[in-house]
Amino acid sequence: MNAFSWERLLVDNGVQFVERGPNINRRQLGIKCPWCGAADPSEHMVLPRNGSWYSCRRNRSHGSDTPHRLIQQLLSCSYAVAESMVGDQAPSRDPDAAFADQVRQLVRGPSNPTTEEQPKPLAFPPAFRPLADKGMGRRFCDYLRTRHYSTHDIAKLAHVYRLQYATTGPYGYRLIVPVYTDDGLMSWTGRTISERDEVRYKSHSGLDYWPNDPPPIWNIHDLLLNEHDLSIETAEVLVVAEGPFDGMRLDYVGYPHIRGTCFFGKSVSRLQATKLNNLGVHYKRKWVLLDEDAKIDALRVQSQLEPGGFRIRFMEGGKDPAALSENEINRLIDSL
């Protein structure tokens, strides 16, 4: 199994990081310390490119030799979820930290699962605006034109997928793809339209709330694009892609013959696998489209989605579905 990689975890979960700065060297990455919050003026949380420890230059108590606690803080997830993401790729948890958690649990007393707070529907931040081909929105529509969408397509795309954009704030100059479930808006991911931004995607996470404690939220890697209607408006074929623009392209061009969705990454979480396997009964054929460089992940994806009857197919020619013209998409659909 590959060694644990902070860089891969940050990229897969849309957490912003820097590769250069006054607090890091060429063998390290830097992020804003989630415990320091707004008191961290730059990226004082240091992560190794090869290793699983982390250290805050401002406050040593914020560091650890194992990654679990920071993963929990960054992704607002439980220790069990963090451990499943690390697996056996990193050293065992610090016994002192485990003991401290046990003490805190004893002080709190037993939890009541019936009253445990659950993630609640979100509201868009004030900086978000519905996508429209006017004013500042034109720049974001121009980006979609480079993705083979016409002016008519863009208007329909914005309506169907409820696209947003932002020019200020943490999601400045990002095209926002919201993620809905039957309960409402549960997350979003923002794709930068700036060539100077090295972080392509930034997804909703606990970092949106620091320095305050975040409310319970869904990890976007436990959700699916179009999740709210994949079991309602079914088609003959269900196609799962890696990224949101891939899934949206397949869904928009292929509808009503196929429905498209995505993992928001190259791998599938346990909850995503459960949801997809349950959805599989509604479709005659189920496909997962992966990039050619995702062959390492393919075996795990195949094993997780085998109960639902999903088959793996690799994209040829180095093109993602989002980069295909309508004719190319239609030929791909015919082949599926």
Secondary structure, DSSP 8 states (H G I E B T S, - for coil): -----HHHHHHHTT---BS-STT--TTEEEE--TTTGGG-SS--EEEESSSS-BEESS-GGG-BSSSHHHHHHHHT--HHHHHHHHTTSS----HHHHHHHHHHHHHH----TTT----------TTEEE--SSTTHHHHHHHHHTTT--HHHHHHHHHHTT-EEESSSTTTTEEEEEEEETTEEEEEEEEE--TT-S--EEE--GGGTTTS-------GGG--TTTTTTTTS--SEEEEESSHHHHHHHHHHHTTTEEEEE-SSSS--HHHHHHHHHHGGG-SEEEEEE-GGGHHHHHHHHHHHGGGTEEEEE-STT--GGG--HHHHHHHHHH-
